[in-house]
Amino acid sequence: MESSPTEACTCDDYKTAEPDRRSDVAWRKELNAAGLAWSFSNNRNERITSHSEYMAFVISSLVAEGLAIR
């Protein structure tokens, strides 16, 4: 018996289980500070939750990005 390649799922049900996660940062080199923000939305683009905060002693934009997604 010959095996056939697996078909891609065309069902949208799997999308409803995962929220959409978004994050953003702004880093000020001269202050070594960052503003962090993130939000979670459902598949209907309704915001589930969001948060933002200021952090001091952030040494780079890469560190700020990492803090936003942790």
C-alpha positions as CSV (number, residue, x, y, z in Angstrom):
1,M,0.0,0.0,0.0
2,E,1.3,3.4,-1.0
3,S,1.3,6.2,1.6
4,S,0.1,9.6,0.6
5,P,1.3,12.9,2.0
6,T,-0.6,14.3,5.0
7,E,-3.1,17.0,3.9
8,A,-2.9,20.4,5.6
9,C,-5.7,21.1,8.0
10,T,-8.2,23.5,6.6
11,C,-10.2,23.7,9.8
12,D,-10.1,27.0,11.8
13,D,-10.9,25.3,15.1
14,Y,-7.2,25.0,16.1
15,K,-6.9,28.8,15.9
16,T,-9.5,29.4,18.6
17,A,-7.3,27.8,21.3
18,E,-4.3,30.2,20.9
19,P,-4.6,33.8,21.9
20,D,-2.9,36.4,19.7
21,R,0.1,37.8,21.7
22,R,1.6,41.2,20.9
23,S,4.4,43.1,22.6
24,D,6.2,46.4,22.0
25,V,9.0,48.3,23.6
26,A,10.6,51.7,23.6
27,W,14.1,52.1,24.9
28,R,16.0,55.3,25.8
29,K,19.7,54.8,25.6
30,E,20.6,58.0,27.5
31,L,18.4,56.9,30.4
32,N,19.0,53.1,30.2
33,A,15.2,52.8,30.6
34,A,12.4,51.1,28.7
35,G,8.7,51.2,28.4
36,L,7.2,47.7,27.9
37,A,3.7,46.8,26.7
38,W,1.9,43.6,25.8
39,S,-1.6,42.4,25.0
40,F,-3.5,39.2,24.4
41,S,-6.5,39.0,22.0
42,N,-8.8,36.2,21.0
43,N,-9.5,35.0,17.5
44,R,-12.3,37.7,17.1
45,N,-9.6,40.4,17.8
46,E,-11.2,41.2,21.2
47,R,-8.6,42.2,23.8
48,I,-8.5,39.6,26.6
49,T,-5.9,41.5,28.7
50,S,-3.1,44.0,28.4
51,H,-0.4,45.6,30.5
52,S,2.4,48.2,30.3
53,E,5.2,49.3,32.6
54,Y,8.3,51.3,32.9
55,M,11.6,49.7,33.7
56,A,14.9,51.3,34.8
57,F,18.4,49.9,34.4
58,V,17.7,48.3,31.0
59,I,21.1,48.2,29.2
60,S,20.0,47.6,25.6
61,S,17.1,47.5,23.3
62,L,17.6,43.7,22.9
63,V,17.2,43.3,26.7
64,A,14.1,45.4,26.6
65,E,12.6,43.2,23.9
66,G,13.4,40.1,26.0
67,L,11.8,41.6,29.0
68,A,8.6,42.3,27.1
69,I,8.2,38.7,25.9
70,R,9.2,36.9,29.1
